[in-house]
Amino acid sequence: MGRAYLLAHDLGTTGNKAALFDEAGKLIASAFESYPTFYEQPGWVEQDPESWWAAVCRASAHVMTSAGITKAALAGISFSGHMMGCVPVDDNGQALRRAIIWADQRASDQTKVLLARMSAQAIYEVTGTRPNPNYTLEKLMWLRDREPSTYARTRVVLQSKDYIVSRLTGEHVTDYSDASATNAFDLQAKKWSGEILAAADIPKRLFPQAVPSTQIVGHVRQVDGVDLAGVPVVIGGGDGACATVGAGVIEAGEGYNYFGSSSWIAIATARPVIDPRMRIFNLCHLVPDLYMPVGTMQSAGGSYDWIRDILFPVDTDVNAEEAYTQLNRWAAASPAGAHGVLFLPYLIGERSPHWNENARGAFVGLARSHSVEDVVRAVLEGVAFNLNLILHALTEQGTSLRALRMIGGGIRNPVLRQVLAGVLGLPIQCLESGEFATSLGAAVCAGVGTGVFDDFRIVERLCPITLTEDPRPADVQAYRALFPIFERAYYALEPIFEQLAPLQVGGARP
């Protein structure tokens, strides 16, 4: 009997990553196909679902050719995808317009209407998510109000991965994790909430059936450019949930940090964490009967990208790798606390813990004596301080972590790892699979769903820790003194952000 391969697609914000794994969890081949994002009006963020389909087809063909295998060797295909979107499709399964993706902010008015009919706390206690323009339900309300002809033709609203599954199989299905990021799903009953849909005046028929992430929902009918007909398709999960499994977090009390352009901290729990201040949100874990409370921030690596672009404009001769190397040299040359400079990393508004689309970035405490080293270090520390606010919100109700796993591109940055360890006061454990964790989570769904793996405990073998960054006691002490000042700085500036908001063209944008 030949090797059993698992094909995972991760539909990200910038493109689709296809990853082919064998039954031992070894990455055999990968391919990345980009697609554009459209920002045609302030606060609007859209993508064309046809570009997702083209990227999936091209990436599938590439990895199959690179590995030199045919569909007979594939045990199954599964998916991860960006969440909280709105893809209206018609009776034929065709997208009726561009997808309104997770970062889109246009549904502010609809959010206010929903809140006038049902309290934020009542919705949060059912869904684990607070009403917000980012969520699918509010975007669907906008579609009804602003594009009634499209709304009238809509048979079902899908997420990014669900649209591709629909194209592959003809089935309109989602999984519990993506459903739980719509603001319309009863988290513990695992069904669409009639009460919330009634408050939103949205019929339940517009939402697809929600199933476990390991369910085989059909078989491939056709893929452009490569023969995959007949291969089983496992639904998979939202990118945050897949990343959680790919990080090896499958037991209650474990947690991890994803660090890319955005960043989040998630923990696994036996029940949702209902925060009285609604700073964090909850999703269904891919593992049955587990949940994943999450706090996510908008501009983490994005803040480091911003300071890179300021110090190394695109018209310079310094390439990106050289620029980041110099930034890290500068950051490492400044001590913990950056000689008293604080950076608020709210360049595109913020979700956790403040949920303020008008929040903005700021340097606080700058003096003529401060250096570029201090400024660059302050950017990393500001991101870490906000992640610490998120960690506190996640753990205030009794969960304690002994260490925090780390995945995403940030694992390559040793200065960032040390700053995070010091600010969070926890060992930071980097995973061998860190940059492919989301793809690996989707592949595990495929493996469990098709019987290649017995259960999710396979990740204990597939997700080894390769490096641990321990906090330095002196850094921990310095950051503990600065952390409450950082928190107070936001609240001191919050009214200023509100006053500046009308003057800032475009508002909060990714």
Secondary structure, DSSP 8 states (H G I E B T S, - for coil): ----EEEEEEE-SSEEEEEEE-TT--EEEEEEEE---B--STT--EE-HHHHHHHHHHHHHHHHHHHT--GGGEEEEEEEE--S-BEEE-TTS-BSS-EE-TT--TTHHHHHHHHHHS-HHHHHHHHSS---TTSHHHHHHHHHHH-HHHHHH-SEEE-HHHHHHHHHHS--EEEHHHHTTTT-EETTTTEE-HHHHHHHT--GGGS-EEE-TT-EEEE---BTTB--TT-EEE--EEHHHHHHHHTT--STT-EEEEESSSEEEEE-BSS----TT--SEEEE-SSTT-EEEEEEES-SHHHHHHHHHHHS-TTSS--HHHHHHHHHHHHHHS-TTGGG-EEE--TT-B-TTT-BTT---EEES--TT--HHHHHHHHHHHHHHHHHHHHHHHHTTS---S-EEEESGGGG-HHHHHHHHHHHTS-EEEETTGGGHHHHHHHHHHHHHHTSSSSGGGHHHH--EEEEE---HHHHHHHHHHHHHHHHHHHHHHHHHHHHGGGSTT-S--
